[in-house]
Amino acid sequence: MMTLNELRMDFTTAGGGAVTTTIDSVFGLLYAIEWVDGTLDDGGTAVFSCINTMSGVTQTLVTLATPLVNADAWYYPRVATHDTVGAADGGTDYAVLNGRIQMALTAGGAVTTGACVIYYWTP
């Protein structure tokens, strides 16, 4: 039986409008990201990644560019699947999370706040 978990990331941008925040290591399957725009300026880009993985390979989970970061919203990112020889087969599946989750935001406005909640399945 799988359990749905949640991790909240609250953040405040620096004077230049950027912020990078990282949460604890997780192991599971990414289900959804709830974006909370807060007081952020319109026009930024948020990149979610899984870093410090077992293999050391960083995985980009989703990039939310303008206008996606301009309002509160839910996103259900999926990754491309591959056939037995490694070619993309047109399908999608949940991303494996096996490290720390990082969110890097640019152009969020000087000293503004926002948040996101990561929802993921664990066995």
Secondary structure, 3 states (H helix, E strand, C coil): CCEEEEEEEEEECCCCCCEEEEEEEEEEEEEEEEEECCCCCCCCEEEEEEECCCCCCCEEEEEECCCHHHCCEEECCCEEEECCCCCEEEEEECCEEEEEEEEEEECCCCCCEEEEEEEEEEC
